[in-house]
Amino acid sequence: MSEEDVAHLLGRAQGGDEAAMERLVRLHLGAAYAVALAVTGDPADAEDVVQDAMVAALGRLADVR
């Protein structure tokens, strides 16, 4: 997916489009989980970290430029 496509999704998500929010999460979920797993060393902890991070990120969509 190109940067322009991600920017378009972000704009839609900022407007409240839940499908765009879900797509953004799915796009970044794998990388976020890989980093969290590398840091925590525990799959369950990594899942918790990623969930918290995604909730925080979605809550701050208006701050993204």
N, CA and C of each residue as an Amber inpcrd file, in Angstrom:
protein
   195
   0.8530000  -1.1630000   0.0000000   0.0000000   0.0000000   0.0000000
   0.9030000   1.2310000   0.0000000   0.5880000   2.1930000  -0.8430000
   1.4170000   3.3910000  -0.9550000   1.1580000   4.3590000   0.1960000
   2.0640000   5.3020000   0.3510000   1.8940000   6.3230000   1.3840000
   0.6310000   7.1340000   1.1340000   0.3130000   7.3620000  -0.1430000
  -0.8890000   8.1110000  -0.4800000  -2.1400000   7.3400000  -0.0600000
  -2.1180000   6.0270000  -0.2340000  -3.2530000   5.2000000   0.1860000
  -3.4260000   5.2340000   1.7020000  -2.3170000   5.1660000   2.4200000
  -2.3760000   5.2280000   3.8790000  -2.8700000   6.5990000   4.3160000
  -2.4060000   7.6590000   3.6580000  -2.8580000   9.0100000   3.9890000
  -4.3620000   9.1410000   3.7430000  -4.8460000   8.5500000   2.6730000
  -6.2890000   8.5790000   2.3860000  -7.0640000   7.8310000   3.4720000
  -6.5780000   6.6640000   3.8580000  -7.2170000   5.9130000   4.9420000
  -7.2170000   6.7150000   6.2330000  -6.1080000   7.3680000   6.5110000
  -6.0030000   8.1700000   7.7220000  -7.0370000   9.2910000   7.7170000
  -7.1770000   9.9610000   6.5870000  -8.1700000  11.0230000   6.4830000
  -9.5780000  10.5090000   6.7160000  -9.8770000   9.3620000   6.1460000
 -11.2010000   8.7550000   6.3540000 -11.3870000   8.3790000   7.8170000
 -10.3430000   7.8020000   8.4220000 -10.4260000   7.4000000   9.8290000
 -10.6270000   8.6170000  10.7260000  -9.9430000   9.7040000  10.4160000
 -10.0940000  10.9230000  11.1960000 -11.5210000  11.4630000  11.0940000
 -12.1930000  11.1450000  10.0040000 -13.5810000  11.5620000   9.8170000
 -14.5760000  10.6090000  10.4530000 -14.0810000   9.5610000  11.1090000
 -14.9580000   8.6400000  11.8130000 -15.2830000   7.3570000  11.0680000
 -14.6490000   7.1230000   9.9360000 -14.8990000   5.9160000   9.1440000
 -14.2920000   4.7020000   9.8550000 -15.1550000   3.8750000  10.4280000
 -14.6800000   2.7200000  11.2000000 -13.9790000   1.6860000  10.3320000
 -14.4060000   1.5360000   9.0920000 -13.7440000   0.5840000   8.1910000
 -12.3080000   1.0280000   7.9200000 -12.1030000   2.3300000   7.7850000
 -10.7500000   2.8480000   7.5670000  -9.8950000   2.6390000   8.8090000
 -10.4840000   2.8390000   9.9860000  -9.7500000   2.5950000  11.2300000
  -9.3200000   1.1370000  11.3140000 -10.2400000   0.2510000  11.0020000
  -9.9270000  -1.1820000  11.0570000  -8.8200000  -1.5300000  10.0690000
  -8.8700000  -0.9640000   8.8870000  -7.8490000  -1.2350000   7.8730000
  -6.4760000  -0.7440000   8.3490000  -6.4460000   0.4420000   8.9540000
  -5.1780000   0.9570000   9.4730000  -4.6080000   0.0420000  10.5510000
  -5.4720000  -0.4240000  11.4340000  -5.0170000  -1.3380000  12.4830000
  -4.4650000  -2.6090000  11.8550000  -5.1960000  -3.1750000  10.9140000
  -4.7400000  -4.4140000  10.2770000  -3.4190000  -4.2280000   9.5300000
  -3.2290000  -3.0530000   8.9410000  -1.9850000  -2.7780000   8.2150000
  -0.7720000  -2.7760000   9.1480000  -0.9670000  -2.3280000  10.3740000
   0.1570000  -2.1470000  11.2890000   0.2380000  -3.2030000  12.3890000
  -0.7470000  -4.0570000  12.4640000  -0.8290000  -5.0300000  13.5470000
   0.3600000  -5.9930000  13.5730000   0.7280000  -6.5120000  12.4370000
   1.8160000  -7.4860000  12.3770000   3.1380000  -6.9110000  12.8490000
   3.4650000  -5.7160000  12.3710000   4.7230000  -5.0780000  12.7680000
   4.6950000  -4.7170000  14.2550000   3.5620000  -4.2070000  14.7140000
   3.4430000  -3.8390000  16.1300000   3.6020000  -5.0690000  17.0190000
   2.9870000  -6.1620000  16.6080000   3.0990000  -7.3940000  17.4000000
   4.5370000  -7.9060000  17.4070000   5.1980000  -7.8570000  16.2660000
   6.5830000  -8.3350000  16.1900000   7.4890000  -7.5460000  17.1260000
   7.3160000  -6.2390000  17.1600000   8.1300000  -5.4070000  18.0490000
   7.7870000  -5.7090000  19.5090000   6.4900000  -5.7740000  19.8110000
   6.0720000  -6.0410000  21.1880000   6.5710000  -7.4020000  21.6640000
   6.5260000  -8.3960000  20.7980000   7.0080000  -9.7270000  21.1620000
   8.5180000  -9.7180000  21.3920000   9.2310000  -8.9890000  20.5490000
  10.6920000  -8.9020000  20.7190000  11.0490000  -8.2330000  22.0480000
  10.2480000  -7.2570000  22.4430000  10.5240000  -6.5320000  23.6860000
  10.0960000  -7.3380000  24.9070000   8.8970000  -7.9180000  24.8490000
   8.3630000  -8.6120000  26.0330000   8.8230000 -10.0540000  26.1370000
   9.0130000 -10.7080000  24.9930000   9.3890000 -12.1170000  24.9950000
   8.2460000 -13.0530000  25.3290000   7.0380000 -12.5120000  25.4680000
   5.8860000 -13.3220000  25.8480000   4.7080000 -12.9860000  24.9330000
   4.1540000 -13.9820000  24.2380000   3.0580000 -13.7130000  23.2950000
   1.8410000 -13.0400000  23.9380000   1.4520000 -13.4690000  25.1160000
   0.2780000 -12.8710000  25.7640000   0.5430000 -11.4150000  26.1360000
   1.7260000 -11.1550000  26.6610000   2.0790000  -9.7800000  27.0030000
   2.1550000  -8.9150000  25.7470000   2.7000000  -9.4720000  24.6830000
   2.7980000  -8.7350000  23.4250000   1.4110000  -8.3740000  22.9020000
   0.4690000  -9.3050000  22.9930000  -0.8990000  -9.0130000  22.5560000
  -1.5010000  -7.8770000  23.3740000  -1.2710000  -7.9020000  24.6740000
  -1.7880000  -6.8330000  25.5380000  -1.1760000  -5.4850000  25.1770000
   0.1220000  -5.4730000  24.9550000   0.8200000  -4.2400000  24.5970000
   0.2710000  -3.6870000  23.2890000   0.1020000  -4.5570000  22.3070000
  -0.3890000  -4.1150000  20.9990000  -1.8130000  -3.5910000  21.1160000
  -2.6420000  -4.2690000  21.8680000  -4.0190000  -3.7910000  22.0360000
  -4.0200000  -2.4010000  22.6670000  -3.2460000  -2.2230000  23.7100000
  -3.1760000  -0.9170000  24.3640000  -2.6550000   0.1560000  23.4050000
  -1.6440000  -0.1960000  22.6230000  -1.0600000   0.7590000  21.6830000
  -2.0540000   1.1420000  20.5900000  -2.7950000   0.1700000  20.0870000
  -3.7660000   0.4640000  19.0260000  -4.9080000   1.3240000  19.5530000
  -5.3800000   1.0430000  20.7500000  -6.4330000   1.8660000  21.3540000
  -5.9260000   3.2960000  21.5330000  -4.7040000   3.4370000  22.0150000
  -4.1250000   4.7710000  22.1970000  -3.9720000   5.4900000  20.8600000
  -3.4930000   4.7740000  19.8560000  -3.2960000   5.3830000  18.5340000
  -4.6200000   5.8390000  17.9360000  -5.6290000   5.0000000  18.0210000
  -6.9320000   5.3730000  17.4770000  -7.5280000   6.5590000  18.2330000
  -7.2420000   6.6430000  19.5100000  -7.7360000   7.7560000  20.3060000
  -7.0490000   9.0760000  19.9890000  -5.9200000   9.0020000  19.2880000
  -5.1680000  10.2230000  18.9680000  -5.1100000  10.4860000  17.4690000
  -6.0440000   9.9350000  16.7210000  -6.0460000  10.1220000  15.2680000
  -6.0880000  11.6010000  14.8810000  -6.8040000  12.3920000  15.6430000
  -6.9200000  13.8210000  15.3110000  -5.5700000  14.5360000  15.3850000
  -4.6200000  13.9830000  16.1180000  -3.3100000  14.6130000  16.2690000
  -2.3450000  14.2800000  15.1390000  -2.7000000  13.3080000  14.3100000
  -1.8000000  12.8630000  13.2380000  -1.8800000  13.8360000  12.0640000
  -0.6900000  14.1760000  11.5450000  -0.6350000  15.0550000  10.3720000
  -0.1330000  14.2950000   9.1830000
